[in-house]
Amino acid sequence: MSFPYKHILVIGATAGIGRALASRFVQSEVKVTVVGRRKERLDEFVQEHGEDKANAVQFDISDLDKIPGFAAE
């Protein structure tokens, strides 16, 4: 899979399609920042792929009041 970006953000990456997509990007040599609610799953993803290829941010996107602050970081 060819992808023009070197670093992407995947929200909802702790399970299912989001995790699979993030893993696929890592395999395609794209650095990934994974975002999700479950810290232990985020940490597991980073350990699985390595800190040079993935990093994680815990955030619950359903907490609408905090989205502007998250986006500003």
Wavefront OBJ file of the C-alpha trace (Angstrom):
o trace
v 0.000 0.000 0.000
v 1.535 3.286 -1.084
v 0.748 6.237 1.173
v 2.092 9.776 0.696
v 2.338 10.706 4.397
v 5.145 9.886 6.836
v 3.148 10.232 10.079
v -0.573 9.754 10.624
v -3.098 9.837 13.460
v -5.526 6.933 13.857
v -8.428 7.515 16.246
v -10.134 4.405 17.606
v -7.028 2.280 17.243
v -7.441 0.033 20.292
v -9.486 -2.632 18.471
v -11.102 -3.708 15.239
v -10.728 -1.751 12.030
v -8.814 1.116 13.661
v -6.154 -1.203 15.069
v -5.894 -3.142 11.814
v -5.535 0.080 9.837
v -2.848 1.406 12.187
v -0.939 -1.899 11.952
v -1.127 -1.801 8.175
v 0.304 1.716 8.089
v 3.190 0.625 10.319
v 3.874 -2.269 7.933
v 3.966 0.304 5.121
v 6.668 2.233 7.019
v 4.418 5.090 8.096
v 4.806 6.305 11.693
v 1.476 6.091 13.527
v 0.050 7.934 16.506
v -2.742 5.760 17.870
v -5.563 7.261 19.917
v -8.135 5.441 22.014
v -9.740 5.070 25.415
v -7.968 1.936 26.631
v -4.443 2.788 27.765
v -3.388 -0.835 28.167
v -4.304 -1.594 24.539
v -2.527 1.515 23.312
v 0.595 0.539 25.242
v 0.333 -2.984 23.821
v 0.199 -1.591 20.282
v 3.322 0.517 20.830
v 5.182 -2.429 22.384
v 4.170 -4.665 19.478
v 5.372 -2.254 16.783
v 8.102 -0.304 18.585
v 8.376 3.286 19.766
v 10.218 4.257 16.590
v 7.134 3.334 14.525
v 4.222 4.080 16.875
v 3.251 6.253 19.787
v -0.001 6.457 21.723
v -2.314 9.065 23.217
v -5.141 8.092 25.515
v -8.281 10.088 24.747
v -12.024 9.453 24.827
v -13.454 11.136 21.743
v -16.969 10.914 23.190
v -15.941 13.578 25.744
v -16.934 16.408 23.402
v -15.896 19.251 25.717
v -12.265 18.093 25.637
v -11.926 17.762 21.852
v -10.771 21.378 21.247
v -7.986 20.945 23.810
v -6.959 17.627 22.295
v -6.870 19.124 18.811
v -4.728 22.023 20.023
v -1.982 19.734 21.392
l 1 2 3 4 5 6 7 8 9 10 11 12 13 14 15 16 17 18 19 20 21 22 23 24 25 26 27 28 29 30 31 32 33 34 35 36 37 38 39 40 41 42 43 44 45 46 47 48 49 50 51 52 53 54 55 56 57 58 59 60 61 62 63 64 65 66 67 68 69 70 71 72 73
